[in-house]
Amino acid sequence: MNELRSGAVLQGGKYRIEQDFRLADDEAIYGLGQLRDVYMNQRGRQNIELWNHNTYIAIPYFTSEKGYGLYWDNAGKTYFNDVVASKDNGNQPSCTSFTSEVGTCADYYFMYKDGTQDGVIASIRELTGQATMFPKCRASVFLLSNSTSCVKSKSPFTYWA
């Protein structure tokens, strides 16, 4: 299903790392963060930079319509590439890859639980932990500027304590 390729050794024992994955040609994949573009399905996309900028929120994760998710765990600048087999690209086989400019090893998580997207989300929560929720009385702070129903102090810093 996959193949690891690493490039030249960089300074400090770090490597350029690339991992290839073989997906079904008709398989749709979704994710990679808030990339400020019009694409939902990431199949066939080339050279997508997964590096956070001002409003460009990159997440090196995709989920498949086949009920699994894949999270690439590397803090270095990463690129996503997906080549779908076709006659136009010289019958090159389909290949989906993550490439990180700097890393010590390829580290990724394959998540599958009961073949549903709910199962994939449950697996992500097991990996990253449950998201914390604000108390209901604090949620209104973001909606109404004068809501202080659970604030006991008159200090303006109470909201951020």
N, C-alpha and C positions, 0 to 999 in steps of 0.2 A: 504494500500500500504506500510506502513512503521510502524516501532515500535522502540521506544526509550528505551534504557537500560542504566542505569548509575551504576557505581560501588561504591566502598567505597569513603567516603569523604577524600581527601588528605589535606595537610596543607593549611591554608589560605582560606578555603571554596571552594577549587577547587575540581573537580570531574574527574574521568575517565569516558568518555562518548562514547557510541556506538549507532549508528543509523543503523537499518536494512532497506533495501529496497527490494521489491519483483519485479523482472523483469521477462519477459517472458523467458522460457527456451531456445528458439531459437534466442533470441535478442543479437546482437553484440554491444559491447560498446568500445569506443576508447578514448584515452587520458592518463591522469595521469602524463604527462610531458615527459622529456627526460630521460628514465630509463636505458639506455645502455644495452638493451636486444633486442631480435629478435621478440618480440610479438607486433602485431598491435591490435588485438582483446584482450581485458583484461578479457574476460569471463573465469571463471575457475581458475583464479590466486589467490594464497593464500599468506597472510602475506607480502604484498608489503609495504615496509617502505616509507612513503612520508615525507622525511626530506632531505633538500638540503645538498649535499656534494660537493666536488670540481667540478666534471663534471657531477654530478648526479642531474638533475634539476627536482624536484618533484612538481607537481601541482595537488592539490586535486580536480580534475575536470574530469568528463567524459561526453562524448556525445554519444547518442544512435542512431542507424540506424533508429529508429522510430521517429526521429525529435525533440528530447528534449536534454537538458543538465542539469547536476547537479554539483554544486560547493559547496564543504564542506568548510566552513569559520571558521577555527580554527587555531590559531598560534602554538599550541602544536604539538609535534611529533605525527603523525597520521599513521595508518595502514589501508590498503585496503584489503578486503577479498571478494572473490566471490565463492560461492558454487553453482554449477549447479546440479539440480536434476538428479539423475541417479540410476540405480540398484546397481552400485558399491559403492555408499555411503549410503546404507541402506534405500533407498527411502526418504532420507532427502529432504525437499522442497528447491527450489532455494532461495538463500539469498545473497544479495550484501550488504556489510557494510563498513562504515568508523568508526574507533575507534581512539579517541584521548586520549593520556595519561593524559593530564591536560586541563581542561576547566571549565567554569562556566555554560555553557549551550550548547545545540546542536544548531548550527546556520548553515543553508545551504540555497542555492537558487536553486529552480527548474525553469528552463528556457525553455519556449516553445513559439514559435511565428510562425505561419502558417505551422508548421509541416516540415520545411526544415532546413538544416544545415545553410543556409544563415540567417534564422530567429533566430537560436540559437546564431550565431556570433553577430547578431544585438542586441540580449538580453544581451550578455556579454559586448558589448560596452556601452549599457545603464547602466549596473551595474558598470563597471570599468572606463568608460570614453574613449574617442577616443584616439588612439595612436598618439603621436606627430611625425611629420615627419621632418627630416632635410631639410633645403632649398636645392634645386638641386645643387647649387654651393658648398655646404658643403659635399654632398654625395661623390664627387670625392676625398675628402681628404682621405677617407678610401681606395680608389682605386689607386690613384696616389700620390706619396709622394711630388711632386712639384706643385700641383694644388693650386693656390691662387686666383682664379678668383673673389671671393667676399670678400677677405680679404683687409681691408683698412689700416691696420697697419702692420709694419714689425716685430712686436713683436711675438716671438714664442708662447706666451700665448693667442693670439687672437683666435686660433682654439678652445680653451676650455672655452672661456668667455661666 
